[in-house]
Structures are given as C-alpha cells and as structure tokens.
C-alpha cells in the first residue's frame, strides 16, 4: 500500500510499490486524481504496472481497466430520494441506498502495451471493451 495525495507524489509511490514486488495495483477513488486522471494513468504507464481504477473515465484515458458503480444509475437513485423528500418523507426514515449497477471497462490497447492477454470470458463480461 502506498499513499499519494498529489500527482508529484504518485511517481515515487508507484516506484516504491514496484521495488517491493507489486505486480498490479488498484487506484482507490480520490477527488483530485479523478479530476486529473491523465496524470496517474501516465505515471502507472511509466512504471509498467497493470492497474484497476474505480471510474470508467480512467480506462477511457488509457488505464487498463475500471470496475465501479455506474454514476448515471447512482444519480437516478439520488434524484428519486430528493423527490421523496420534496413530497414530504422524512430523510431520517428513508433507507440507506447503495449503488446497484456496477460496470467493468477494459482497455485492450493498454493490455496489449503491457503484454497482457485478457481472457475472452472476461472481455465478454465487460460492459465496454476499448479496442
């Protein structure tokens, strides 16, 4: 495990993980990196580690793959909650809701650049495969 709070710390954290023998990484969701996704994706590419991200935008930006909640679905749930509250329901009486739709996005260009063979059955399960 390594912490990096900004893009200047990301390279050093990744190099440290690679030296410790990491063979792959999972990049946890972070507001800064989500808004600046090109930097962590480029840093991971420089180190040559396969990485899984939480948001589809990272795979679209060149990351290997992402697996996480579908945001349009989560926003629909939030909108329905707001509607219930506006109709008079008490927020404290509403059940806690969690995302129900998750999506897998695989970037095959990145997999090829890393020398990885993504099994066909995994590609078939993906919601999106970037060629």
C-alpha positions as CSV (number, residue, x, y, z in Angstrom):
1,X,0.0,0.0,0.0
2,X,1.2,3.5,-0.8
3,X,-0.2,6.9,-0.3
4,X,-0.1,9.8,-2.8
5,X,-2.0,12.9,-2.2
6,X,-1.0,14.8,-5.4
7,X,0.5,14.0,-8.8
8,X,4.0,14.8,-7.7
9,X,3.9,12.0,-5.1
10,X,2.3,9.4,-7.5
11,X,5.5,8.5,-9.3
12,X,7.5,7.9,-6.1
13,X,4.7,5.8,-4.6
14,X,4.5,3.7,-7.8
15,X,8.3,3.2,-8.0
16,X,8.2,2.1,-4.3
17,X,5.5,-0.4,-5.0
18,X,7.3,-1.8,-8.0
19,X,10.5,-2.2,-5.9
20,X,8.5,-4.0,-3.2
21,X,7.4,-6.5,-5.9
22,X,3.9,-5.3,-6.7
23,X,2.6,-7.0,-9.8
24,X,-0.5,-4.8,-10.2
25,X,-2.3,-2.0,-8.3
26,X,-5.8,-0.8,-7.6
27,X,-6.1,3.0,-7.5
28,X,-8.6,4.0,-4.9
29,X,-11.1,6.8,-5.8
30,X,-9.7,10.2,-5.0
31,X,-11.3,13.6,-5.9
32,X,-8.0,15.1,-7.0
33,X,-7.0,12.2,-9.3
34,X,-10.5,11.8,-10.7
35,X,-10.3,15.4,-11.9
36,X,-6.8,14.9,-13.1
37,X,-6.9,11.3,-14.3
38,X,-4.3,11.7,-17.1
39,X,-1.5,12.1,-14.5
40,X,-2.0,8.9,-12.6
41,X,-2.7,6.9,-15.8
42,X,0.5,8.2,-17.3
43,X,2.5,7.5,-14.1
44,X,1.2,4.0,-14.0
45,X,2.2,3.5,-17.7
46,X,5.7,4.8,-17.0
47,X,6.2,2.1,-14.3
48,X,4.5,-0.6,-16.4
49,X,2.2,-1.9,-13.8
50,X,-1.3,-3.1,-14.6
51,X,-3.8,-1.0,-12.7
52,X,-7.5,-1.2,-11.9
53,X,-9.4,2.0,-11.3
54,X,-12.8,2.8,-9.8
55,X,-14.2,5.0,-12.6
56,X,-14.7,4.3,-16.3
57,X,-13.1,7.5,-17.2
58,X,-9.7,6.2,-16.2
59,X,-9.9,3.2,-18.6
60,X,-11.1,5.7,-21.3
61,X,-8.0,7.8,-20.5
62,X,-5.7,4.8,-21.1
63,X,-5.9,2.8,-17.8
64,X,-6.0,-0.9,-18.1
65,X,-9.5,-1.4,-16.6
66,X,-12.1,0.0,-14.3
67,X,-14.7,-1.5,-12.1
68,X,-17.1,0.6,-10.1
69,X,-20.6,2.0,-9.7
70,X,-22.4,3.3,-12.7
71,X,-22.8,7.0,-11.9
72,X,-25.9,7.8,-14.0
73,X,-27.7,5.0,-12.1
74,X,-26.5,6.4,-8.8
75,X,-27.6,9.9,-9.7
76,X,-31.1,8.5,-10.6
77,X,-31.3,6.9,-7.1
78,X,-30.3,10.3,-5.6
79,X,-32.9,12.1,-7.7
80,X,-35.6,9.6,-6.6
81,X,-34.6,10.3,-3.0
82,X,-34.8,14.1,-3.5
83,X,-38.3,13.6,-5.0
84,X,-39.4,11.6,-2.0
85,X,-38.1,14.2,0.4
86,X,-39.8,17.0,-1.6
87,X,-43.1,15.1,-1.3
88,X,-42.8,15.2,2.5
89,X,-41.0,12.0,3.5
90,X,-38.5,12.5,6.4
91,X,-34.9,11.8,5.3
92,X,-34.2,10.1,8.6
93,X,-36.9,7.5,7.8
94,X,-35.6,6.7,4.3
95,X,-33.5,3.5,4.0
96,X,-29.8,3.8,3.1
97,X,-29.3,3.0,-0.6
98,X,-26.2,1.8,-2.3
99,X,-25.4,1.6,-6.0
100,X,-27.0,-1.4,-7.7
101,X,-25.4,-1.2,-11.1
102,X,-21.6,-1.8,-11.5
103,X,-19.7,-1.7,-14.7
104,X,-16.4,-3.2,-15.9
105,X,-14.5,-1.4,-18.7
106,X,-11.3,-3.0,-20.2
107,X,-8.8,-1.1,-22.4
108,X,-7.4,-3.6,-24.8
109,X,-4.9,-1.1,-26.2
110,X,-3.4,-0.8,-22.7
111,X,-3.5,-4.6,-22.1
112,X,-1.5,-5.1,-25.3
113,X,1.0,-2.4,-24.4
114,X,1.6,-4.2,-21.1
115,X,1.9,-7.6,-22.8
116,X,-1.3,-8.9,-21.1
117,X,-3.7,-11.4,-22.6
118,X,-7.2,-10.6,-21.3
119,X,-9.2,-13.8,-21.3
120,X,-12.1,-13.8,-23.7
121,X,-14.6,-14.7,-21.0
122,X,-13.6,-11.6,-19.1
123,X,-13.9,-9.4,-22.2
124,X,-17.4,-10.9,-22.7
125,X,-18.4,-9.9,-19.2
126,X,-17.2,-6.3,-19.6
127,X,-19.7,-3.6,-20.1
128,X,-17.3,-1.9,-22.5
129,X,-14.1,-3.1,-24.3
130,X,-12.0,-0.3,-25.7
131,X,-10.1,-1.6,-28.7
